[in-house]
Amino acid sequence: MRKSIATVSLSGTLRDKLEAIAAAHFDAIEVFENDLIHFAGSPAELRAITADLGLGIDLYQPFRDFEGVPDAKLAWNLDRAERKFDVMEALGASMVLVCSNVSPASLPEPERAAAQLRVLAEHAARRNILVGYEALAWGRHVRHYADAWAIVQQADHPNLGLIVDSFHTLSLGDDPTAIARIPGERIFCLQLADAPRLVMDVLKWSRSYRCFPGQGQFDLARLLEQILIAGYTGPLSLEVFNDLFREAPNRRTALDAMQSLLYLEAETRKRLEAQSAAPQGATQAAAVLDRVELFDPPSPPQIEGFAFIEFAVDDASATELGRVLDALGFCRAGRHRTRNIALYRHGDFHVLLNREPAPDATPSESVPAMRGIGLLVDDPVRALNRAVAMQCPRLDAGGGLYPPRTAAIRAPGDTPIYFIPAATGTRAFFVHEFSPADDTAAPADGGLGRPDHVALALPVDQLQTWVLFCRAVLGMHPGDSLELSDPYGLVRSCGVATANRKLRLVLNVSESRSTQTAHLIAMQGGASIHHVAFDCDDLFTTVERLRAAGVQFVPISPNYYEDLPTRFEMPDALVHPLQEHGILYDRSADGEYFHVYTEIFAHRFFFEIVQRVGRYEAFGALNAPARLASQAQRAPERER
């Protein structure tokens, strides 16, 4: 389907926005009025620039406070409209967006609104311009798409149609099912935006917190499904107001925008295909699939867990991190045959300590630093093809470190992600490039299992980019977004996981400059490891074994354990062992969570050991303040 985006959705000058939009392979734009008003050129010049970039202009917006006004004001409104039509003719824009009136002077008379919109449509028809009428969620009298559609029907003019905006529809909790009964040719445009579920004034919510499909919590695939069943054949157009997007690099935002539309099309296609195979609704769904070409990428990979993490290190951090891995029960599995890289193994999970400078590293590169993540997948080629189809850059994984033809991509922030065949496992993946280590003595069994999750510290403007990447490329599902209390500010945390729970990521950002998360991002300059968590069968025994091996854990205040029985109904027979071992505790309706944290390594990251009981699915986030406070109190003054 034709893909468009409103210029308000990106940062930068209008020329910068257009170049970013074109580079992301959009077909067209919506010109937001303020962008044109502040553009250092004429509408005709803007038309030429967009044409040179291969972009059309689908819509000019918004035209405010037109309908439902007293008769004395209609003439002035029509004069305003004619001036807008002059601009549109110079732009080559064929449609104007008229949003429902928010003025206190407007009248609650649908018949008056319909009559005045019909007059406007008559004027527009003389210019071969279409008028799209949109219900604003905070409109004075018209807030719902059904009310806007009733007015369009009553006006009954071929140049007047409905504009459906997903935010205005879903933020009010409207059921989009009835859209399927609107004639598709009378829906002139579909504007798309996702959003997190927030309890706040809808205007503030709309102007600051919209995001791209797949980054929020709205069911946009259901809405698009109903629009397509109605017979809509117009563009999919993004209109996103977001404070962070107004600061973020517009090239990355434009790529996120395109990826979000591809993801939405693919998800909608899956829904329609499922319906076409069902007894009810099969005819409608099949008709849509025959009429509309929706994006059909390779299916998401079946991910079986983490294969490895590669760290950039220097001599000192390699020695220190090596000691930590030894104490955790990793074995020294090998050294690279031609590079200064050590390989550590625990089960089928590996850690690489790479002392080689990266090709693009600066002389002051901060170490240790994450240099890549390997994932075990059922089909690396399919995983790679889906990622590339979803606009992820392919990564050349050559150069002798990894086997030839390793499937790899660049995730957000240029983070390398490698797809490793789960059938053969990670040991087989590394066998040719690494010689066995001289020290092959089996380490003491600390009781660790497989990696439970990896937490990443991200720049604040990359959280939604990563959420979309995890959903669209890796087929993961986000959980709730939480705000956690650091002694020096707030940290926002969002967990994402695959359906089989073999891959879990925790994404952390902080707008404060003083939190531990912000400190880590400042040192690394981008996405970095916050902590790595391993599961175990018996955390109490594991803590004893690891302490005996020299692992140091973050001490937890005795006050935490005094308070614990006031949060959960639990016997002293459980509280006392928790305190003795320094273990934190959480509980849900489905299970329990026991966890401990190691001391911070090299002022960067740490390890977590967890035990999940039952079907507990979260990450013990409510205990994070206890850990953060302890780490802050133990940090040297220069690190605070």
HELIX and SHEET records of a PDB file:
HELIX    1   1 THR A    7  SER A    9  5                                   3    
HELIX    2   2 LEU A   14  ALA A   23  1                                  10    
HELIX    3   3 GLU A   33  ILE A   37  1                                   5    
HELIX    4   4 PRO A   43  ASP A   52  1                                  10    
HELIX    5   5 ASP A   71  LEU A   91  1                                  21    
HELIX    6   6 PRO A  110  ALA A  125  1                                  16    
HELIX    7   7 TYR A  145  ALA A  155  1                                  11    
HELIX    8   8 SER A  166  LEU A  170  1                                   5    
HELIX    9   9 PRO A  176  ARG A  181  5                                   6    
HELIX   10  10 GLY A  184  ARG A  186  5                                   3    
HELIX   11  11 VAL A  202  TYR A  209  1                                   8    
HELIX   12  12 LEU A  220  ALA A  230  1                                  11    
HELIX   13  13 ASN A  250  SER A  276  1                                  27    
HELIX   14  14 ALA A  282  ARG A  291  1                                  10    
HELIX   15  15 ASP A  315  LEU A  328  1                                  14    
HELIX   16  16 PRO A  380  ALA A  389  1                                  10    
HELIX   17  17 PRO A  412  ASP A  414  5                                   3    
HELIX   18  18 GLY A  425  PHE A  430  1                                   6    
HELIX   19  19 VAL A  460  GLN A  462  5                                   3    
HELIX   20  20 LEU A  463  ALA A  472  1                                  10    
HELIX   21  21 GLN A  516  GLN A  524  1                                   9    
HELIX   22  22 LEU A  539  ALA A  548  1                                  10    
HELIX   23  23 PRO A  558  ARG A  567  1                                  10    
HELIX   24  24 ASP A  572  HIS A  581  1                                  10    
HELIX   25  25 ALA A  621  ASN A  623  5                                   3    
HELIX   26  26 ALA A  624  ARG A  634  1                                  11    
HELIX   27  27 GLU A  637  GLU A  639  5                                   3    
SHEET    1   A 9 LYS A   3  ALA A   6  0                                        
SHEET    2   A 9 ALA A  28  PHE A  32  1                                        
SHEET    3   A 9 GLY A  56  PHE A  63  1                                        
SHEET    4   A 9 MET A  95  CYS A  99  1                                        
SHEET    5   A 9 LEU A 130  GLU A 134  1                                        
SHEET    6   A 9 LEU A 160  ASP A 165  1                                        
SHEET    7   A 9 ILE A 187  LEU A 192  1                                        
SHEET    8   A 9 LEU A 236  LEU A 238  1                                        
SHEET    9   A 9 LYS A   3  ALA A   6  1                                        
SHEET    1   B 8 ALA A 407  ALA A 411  0                                        
SHEET    2   B 8 THR A 415  PRO A 421 -1                                        
SHEET    3   B 8 ALA A 369  VAL A 377  1                                        
SHEET    4   B 8 ILE A 303  ALA A 312 -1                                        
SHEET    5   B 8 PHE A 349  ASN A 354  1                                        
SHEET    6   B 8 ILE A 341  HIS A 346 -1                                        
SHEET    7   B 8 CYS A 331  HIS A 336 -1                                        
SHEET    8   B 8 PHE A 434  PRO A 436 -1                                        
SHEET    1   C 8 HIS A 477  ASP A 486  0                                        
SHEET    2   C 8 GLY A 489  ALA A 497 -1                                        
SHEET    3   C 8 ARG A 504  VAL A 509 -1                                        
SHEET    4   C 8 LEU A 448  ALA A 457  1                                        
SHEET    5   C 8 SER A 528  CYS A 536 -1                                        
SHEET    6   C 8 PHE A 606  GLY A 614  1                                        
SHEET    7   C 8 GLY A 591  TYR A 597 -1                                        
SHEET    8   C 8 LEU A 584  SER A 588 -1                                        
END                                                                             
